[in-house]
């Protein structure tokens, strides 16, 4: 089946990265090769991963949102919250008159009761809660008419519903304040007891509670604020499955599954574990897997430093930074404006949750300097272009863009 194509605004398309991606599609149509592409400018060389940038769900959301704005110039158009976690896209939609109803943390900006049935509400790629859907319906607004919920988020919901219909409880691996996880929790809670775990550390705590190595009171301390009312791990985790926020680190989701599966084996016996623990590995998002696998391959090139482009509240972008910073200095930037000079960069520190400045971040005297560059799934390729060209401008006696891209252009021409 042919992959659906989307209309992406020209301003988000990139002259540099696009050629690399298109050439790679020709060389590796089945996406089996993870070796990064090399853009060799002489004193500075950039490693470009095989998979990064806009995913299917993001392209779908952008396509629907921009077509909706264009088709209805005389109507009030609202987004429930940020459509995707990229400020460039969200700010452009706001300039076109789109208003946000909620902050990303769920705080209401515009009361839903002030809307009427002539207003248009676009559901973002993260989806939304059943409670908000119901409120919109009461205002005469169909929450599904302009729905950009990612199909892979909906796949997680559907898998959870299948398990719920069989009497299973659900463990959600995710960030409980994230829009997608709030939506997944709401949909899951309509049919199952649900608890959210953030990481393997919390999974170990939950495992210890369900195997009675920790007292039941610990559940309320760690999970009371992110579980359905009355959730009892000794009862509700007799039969359960793990589903996930699609942008979480895939290897971490697998680790959470393994920890809780082992706890089920301890409690019910190894031979009985499959009767109590549901295999839900099919809920991991393909784009998340591809991008993270390509980022590990990027790290294997042993770059001198890495730059990851994306919104500062983008979960999937932060996980790419997390992978790379174990191997080299890694800087998470919003766009090219964060580069003051070779001596100063502004970047986001996800562990301290703040934007910080780092001096002497670019060792221009080390030549050739190898830089890994990638972006999150909600980041337009044009922003990666601009970052690459900005860093390129800090070096002298470099090869031109035309020279470096020539092999990729020849590959494209030979395929015509």
N, C-alpha and C positions, 0 to 999 in steps of 0.2 A: 504494500500500500504506500502511495506517495505521501511524503510528509506535507502537511498543510503549510501553505505559505502565508505570510503576513505582510501588510503594508506598514513599514516602519518609516517615520518621517526622515527626509533626506538629511536633516541636521544631525541625526544620530549615526549616520553611516560614515565609515572611515576609509580614507584613501590608502592608508598604509596597512593596517591590520586586516582589512578586507581582502587584500591581495594574498596575504599569507594564508588566511583561512581558506580562501577559494582554491589556492594551489594545493593545500593539504587535502581538501576534499577529493581532488583528482588523484593524488598520489595514494590516498588511503581512504577509499570510499566506505569501507566497512568499519572504520574507526578502531583498528586493531593496534596501530602504532602510537605509542605515547611519547616517543622521543621529541623533545622540543625543537622548534625551528630556531636557527641562528641568524640574526641580523648583524653582520660584521661591518662596523663602521671604522675599523682600524683601532684607534686608542680606546674605544668603548664598544662592547659587544653585548647585544641583548638576546636573552633566551626567551622565546615566546612559546607558551605551552600549547598543546594540541587542542585543549578544550577550555574555554573560559568565555565570559561575557554573557549576553542575553541568552536565556534558556527559552524553551517552548512556552512555558507559563507566562514569562515576562513579555515575550513578543505578542502573545495572545492578548494580554492585558493592555498593552500599548495600542495595539491595533483597534481594539474595541473602544478604548477611551477617546482616542483622537478622532475616530469616525463618528462617535456620538457627539463630540463637541462640534465637529464640522456640519453634521446633519441638523443640529438644533440650535442655531445661533440666537434664537429669541426666547429660549427657555432657561430657567434656573437649573444649573447642573452642579451636583454635589458628588464628592467622593466620601465614602464613609470615613476613611483616614488616608494616609499616604498609600497610593496605589501600589507602589513598590518602594523599597528602601533605597532610593536614589534621589538626592536633592535636585539634581539637574532636571530630571523628568518631572518631578512634583512641582518645582518652581515654574517650569514652563506651562504646565497645565493651569496653575494659579494665574499666570499672566493672561491666559486665554479665558479667564473668568470662572474657572472651576473653584468651588470652595470646599473645604474639608469640614465634615461634621464632628469628627473626633480627633483628639491627639493620639499619637501612637500608643500611649499607655491606657487609652480608653476614656480619658477625661472628655466630657462633652463640650464642644465649642459652639455648636448651634443646636438648640433644642429640637428634637425630632418633631415635637408637637406643633412647631411653627411651619412645617412643610405642608404642602397640599398635593393633590393628585396630579397636578400639571407639572410638578417638579420631577427632575430626573435624578436618581441616585445610582451611582456606579459602585458596585461591590468590588473591593480591591482583590488582587491576586491571592492574598492570604485567606480570603473567605470572610465570613462573619458569623456571629452567634445566632442561635435560634431566637433569642430574646430580642435582638435588634430586628431580625426579619419580621417578627410579630408586630413590633412597634411600627415599622414601615407599612405593613399591610393595613394597620388601623388607620393610617393616614391616606389610604387609597393608593399606595405606591407598591408596584410589583417588584419585590427585591431580586427577582430572577431575570427581569427584562434586560438589564445592563450588567450582567454578572460576569466578572473577569476572574472568578476563582480558578486557580490553577487546577487543571485536570488531575495532577498528581496529588494535590491536597485532597481533592474529592475521592481519589482512590483510597487514601488512608481512611477517610470517613466511611467509605463503603465497606472496607475490610473490618473496621471496628464494628459496624452494624451487623455484619455477618456473624462475628463472634458474639456480640450481644444477644442476637437471636438464639444462639446456642447456649446461653446462660453463662458466658464468660465475663469476668471483670477485665478492665483495661488499665495498663500502665502506659502513660504517655511520656516518652523521652523528649523533653523540650524545656524551653524557658517559659515559665508560667505567665510572665507578663507580656510575652510576644503575641501580636495579633493572631498569628496562625494558630498558636497553641491555645489561646483563649477560645478561638472558633472550634478547634478540634475537641476541646474539653466540653464545650456546650453541646455539640452534636453527639458526642459519646455519652454524656451524662443523661441524655434522653432515653437511653436503653441499657446502660450498664453502670455499675459502680466504677469510679475512675480515680486514679491518683497520678500525679505528675512527678517525675524524677528528673533532676537536672543533669546528672553525670554519674559515672561509675561509683563515686564515693557515696552518693545518696542511694544508689542501687544496693550497695553493700549494707547500708543502714536498714533499708527496707527488707532485705534478705534476712538480716539478723532478727528483725522483729517478727517476720513470718515463721522463722524457725525457733523462736522464743529464746534466742541468745540475748536479746534486749527486751526490756519490759514494754508492755503495750503503751505506756505513757509516752514513750519516745516518738510514737507515731504522730501524736498531736503536735509535739514540738517541731518536728521536721516537715510534716506533710499535712497538718490540719488545715492550713490556709490554701492548699492546692489539691484538695480531694473532695469528692462528693460527700454530702452530709451523712454521718453515720458509718463511713467506710471503716470496716473492721478487717485488718490484714489477715487475721487468723481464720476468718470466715470467707471474706471476699476473694482471697487469693488461693482458694482451693482449686479454682479453674480460672486461668487468666492468660492474656496475650499482651505483647508489647507493640505499640504503634508509636509513630514518631513525628515530630516537627520535621518537615522535609529538608530543612536547611541545616540540620545538625550534622556533626562530624559522623560519617557513616561507620567508621571503625569504632567510634564510641557507642553508637546505637547497638552495634553487634556485641560490644563488651557488656552493656547493660543487659541485653538479652541473655548472654551467657551466665552472668552473675545470678540472675533471677531463676534461670532454668536449673542451675546447680542447687539453688535453695529449694526448688520444688523437688529435685531428686533426693535431697537430704530429708525432706519432710515426708514424701510419699513413696520413696524407693525408686532406684534407677529404672527398674523395669516398668514402673507406672508413670514415669514423668510425662510421656506423650499424651497421657489421658488427662493431665492437669495443665500442661504448658503448650500453648498454640504457637506454631512456627509462623512468624509474620515478617520474615525477611523480605517478602515480596513488596513491602510498603516503602522500601527505601527508594528515593527519587533517582531516576537514571541520570539526570543532569548533575545532581549533587555528587553522585558516584563518579561520573566522568571527570568533572572539574577537580575533585579532590585527588583522584588517581593521577591526573595530568599534573597536578601541583606536586605530588610526591616525586614524579619523574623530573620535574623542574628542579627540585631540591637535590636530586641525584647528580645534577650537573655541577654541583659544588660552586655556585655563584659567589661572588664577593659580597653581594648584598641583593636584597629583593625589594621591589616596590609593588604594592597591591592597591589597586584603584577601586574605590567603591564608597557607598554611603557609610557614615560612621555609626549608623544603627542597623547595618546590614549583618545579620547573623551569619549567612553563608560566606560573606567576605571576611569576617573575623576568623572563621575557621581556616580559611586559606592562609591568613597571616600566621595563625597558630602552627600550621604545618611547617611553614617556611622559617619561622623564627627559631626553630630547633636546630637549624642548619647554618644560618647566617643572620646578620642584622636585617630585619624586615620592617618596612615602613608602610603603614596604612594611610593613604592620602585620599582626599575627596576628589581633587583634580589638580591640574598643573599650577594653579594659583598658590598651592601650598609650598612651592619651591621658591624661596627668596633668592638663593644663590647656591653655589657649590658648598658654601659654608653654613647654610641655615635652611632647615626644613621644618615645616609644621606637619605633625602627623598624630593619629589617634592611638592612644595607649588603652587597649581594651581591658587590661587588668586593673588599671587605676581609673578607668572610665573618664579620661580627660584628654584634651588636645594638648600636646606638648611640643616644645621646640628642641631640636637637636642640632648642635653645631658640628661642623667638620664631618658631616654625614657622608660626603662623597670624596673618596680618596683619589682625586684626579691624577696624582703623581704615580699611582700604580697602573701601569699600562702593559698589555691591554686589560681593561677593567671589565669584568663579566657581571652583568646585571640581569637578574630574573625579573620579568614584569608580567603581571597578570591582573585580573579584575574579577569582581563578584558577578553573580548571575543577573543582577539588576543594573549593571553598569554599561552604558553605551560605549561601543568600541571607539568612537571619536575621542572620548576622554582619555583612553589609553594612548591613542595617537598623540594627543597633545602633551601628555606626560613624557612619552618617549622623545618627542621632538624637543621638549624643554630641557631634558637631561642631555640630549645630544648637543644642544647649543652651548653647554658648559665646556665642551672640548674643542680644540683647534686641530687643523690638519686631518679632518675626518673625510671619509668617503661620502658622496652625496646620497640622498634618499634614492634617486633614480638608479645609481649604480648598484646599491644594495638590493633593491627590489627587482632588478633585471632578471635574475634566475626564476623568480616566482612568476613574473609576467611571461617569460618564455614558456613556462610550464602551462600557463593558462592558454597561450596562443596555440600551443601544440595540440591542445585538447579540442580546439574549435574545428 
